[in-house]
């Protein structure tokens, strides 16, 4: 997918990711977008944390109406079905069950919408239905184009919604007009995180000096290495008492990954979060605000230097 993107889309793409939830990943993504937009760049910010998107709130944006995302759902026509079980055998998610000679039964919550069952059915017994899995919102605010994917409550298939959100953003990028796209991923190293990483040129892994922060960062670095994605580390809340900063520095050194910013703990960031205004604008001279501005400047230099 990365090779395909490079052939068709010239816009650089950065993924802001992190293994552990609550490290400040979305805060970094939003402040990067706001800072780079203020410097004159045309920025797209894509919230792919579909289980709990927060970029709109951090920007103080009301999203309004969105577009529903639907996925394929098979319906077995009992009059056409001969009970051959080909659909059962081909289903990678084991969403269809049934004995030979019986009409298969669908477990809807397991279905990924891949259509394999419909493709292999020689009797045209697998007919098409659909279900709504979430909503995609598009909004422009302060020079930033914001695309938000939100999974429908109780819907378990976040990778499908993440993929739909990524594809919507990539379709928009094909039209040109952007200097940079920033993808805010879900926390973790699962399939929904891999979706935006596959189409990115670089990743910024946000972590914190806690036991889980150190532990999960290693998984993120492993994933980035596996897909051949250049990555840098951003250490958030770097100065919290009793933190494991030295262990993080050791991990970065052992993996050959540089830490490009150390953001101090700062209540001004929390306040900016609450009022829906990025710290680079709300509190640019605060401790964290100055570091975030430095991060914006660093990414801007990377863009101009062709590193992204």
Beta strands, then each sheet from edge to edge (+ up, - down):
strand 1: 12-17
strand 2: 43-47
strand 3: 67-76
strand 4: 96-97
strand 5: 105-106
strand 6: 126-141
strand 7: 144-151
strand 8: 180-184
strand 9: 202-208
strand 10: 230-236
strand 11: 259-263
sheet 1: 3+ 6- 7+ 2+ 8+ 1+ 9+ 10+ 11+
sheet 2: 4+ 5-
end
